[in-house]
Amino acid sequence: MADEVKQRKIEHVNIALERDVSAPQRANWSDIQFVHQALPEVDLDQVDLTTSFLGHTLRYPIFMSSLTGGHPDVININRNLARAAEHYGLALGVGSQRAAILNPELAASYTITRENAPNAFLIANIGAPQLIQQAGHPPFTLEQVRRAIEMIQANALAVHMNSLQEAAQPEGDRNAVGEAAALKQLVQHIDRPVISKETGAGVSREQALLLRSCGVSAIDIGGAGGSSMSAIEAARSQSRGDARTMNIGQLYRDWGIPTPIAVVEASTARLPLISTGGVRNGLDAARALALGATMVGIGFPFLKAASESYERVCEVIEGIISELKVAMQLGGAANLSQLRATDIVVTGATREWLTLRGFEEDLKAMAQRRWRRIQKSALSSSPSSSS
């Protein structure tokens, strides 16, 4: 089992880097448009991007999404990511730590992060399917979960939800019965905040409320639109000659709730949200934050950069930060609080979905935030209101 998981980790990375495994964006970031401010009254060089997440202050609202680990060949990738997280004050997540829990000899591919990022906000990572009994193995013990946290001296624990990936994986864990109860139990017995993390299929309003009832501290909505784990598993199945599982992976490549929609739906739970899934530039990040995300998770661009060099990771970060600041200035926002109060108009397939799901009034409110404040101010200052 340990060798099998180890091999799977390096295959995931190689396939992501070598093939197009993105999910088709049926409802994408271009559906989210800012209302331009011709006189923004914002100094671009003074835009403040500091944010608070789970009691920690971060310099930027950028999360280097839970990417990899579990194989000696990815140590340098995690080293480059960790160095950048430390330098820029970003949050960083490691990939699933299952491999190192089963084989402690693989821990170095994870511990490298804390060694190179002594002050960064690090997020450990285990899978929800591993919290319950599976056909091929028992659930993780509480001691094993704590071992994952201690491995990187994590500030928080992500529990990833990946039913789609498991269904498309040749050796996947197919059982999902009891995951919510196991998650709730886990939250009560560890001393770190728990983040529920989808891995590319999104989180709906109802599931967000369920996760809140389980006691999680935040949700990474992991929406459809970025790298498709279903497509990655289809490639792995193809290499094994497993036609049935390959067909499942290909068929469900575009399954899920697109990321912009998931941000709005999951906001119902009123928990900190990480918007991961198809964010490719600073404008996408600004759109996610204006919709209600607390932070923005970025995966593939960082994975690709980190496979090249630390300097390349820094270049990607600098570019995203610069692009994000421009979007904020043009939207009239000098800080993230003001960004979440900017006017955004939701159109296209995103609007159609959210309207049918009952969010029509929310969309109108997003498009008229400034106008409603002006009306409220005018009403409060009118002679009739002061008499």
Stockholm file with secondary structure:
# STOCKHOLM 1.0

chainA/1-387         MADEVKQRKIEHVNIALERDVSAPQRANWSDIQFVHQALPEVDLDQVDLTTSFLGHTLRYPIFMSSLTGGHPDVININRNLARAAEHYGLALGVGSQRAAILNPELAASYTITRENAPNAFLIANIGAPQLIQQAGHPPFTLEQVRRAIEMIQANALAVHMNSLQEAAQPEGDRNAVGEAAALKQLVQHIDRPVISKETGAGVSREQALLLRSCGVSAIDIGGAGGSSMSAIEAARSQSRGDARTMNIGQLYRDWGIPTPIAVVEASTARLPLISTGGVRNGLDAARALALGATMVGIGFPFLKAASESYERVCEVIEGIISELKVAMQLGGAANLSQLRATDIVVTGATREWLTLRGFEEDLKAMAQRRWRRIQKSALSSSPSSSS
#=GR chainA/1-387 SS CHHHHHHHHHHHHHHHHHSCCBCCCSSCGGGEEECCCSSCCCCGGGCBCCEEETTEEESSSEEECCCCCSSGGGHHHHHHHHHHHHHHTCEEECCCCHHHHHCGGGTHHHHHHHHHCTTSEEEEEEEGGGGSCCSSSCCCCHHHHHHHHHHTTCSEEEEEECHHHHHHSTTCCCCCTTHHHHHHHHHTTCSSCEEEEESSSCCCHHHHHHHHHTTCSEEECCCBTSBCHHHHHHHHHHHTTCHHHHHHHHHTTTCSCBHHHHHHHHGGGCSCEEEESSCCSHHHHHHHHHHTCSEEEECHHHHHHHTTCHHHHHHHHHHHHHHHHHHHHHTTCSBHHHHTTSCEEECHHHHHHHHHTTCHHHHHHHHTHHHHHHHHHHHHHSHHHHC
#=GC SS_cons         CHHHHHHHHHHHHHHHHHSCCBCCCSSCGGGEEECCCSSCCCCGGGCBCCEEETTEEESSSEEECCCCCSSGGGHHHHHHHHHHHHHHTCEEECCCCHHHHHCGGGTHHHHHHHHHCTTSEEEEEEEGGGGSCCSSSCCCCHHHHHHHHHHTTCSEEEEEECHHHHHHSTTCCCCCTTHHHHHHHHHTTCSSCEEEEESSSCCCHHHHHHHHHTTCSEEECCCBTSBCHHHHHHHHHHHTTCHHHHHHHHHTTTCSCBHHHHHHHHGGGCSCEEEESSCCSHHHHHHHHHHTCSEEEECHHHHHHHTTCHHHHHHHHHHHHHHHHHHHHHTTCSBHHHHTTSCEEECHHHHHHHHHTTCHHHHHHHHTHHHHHHHHHHHHHSHHHHC
//
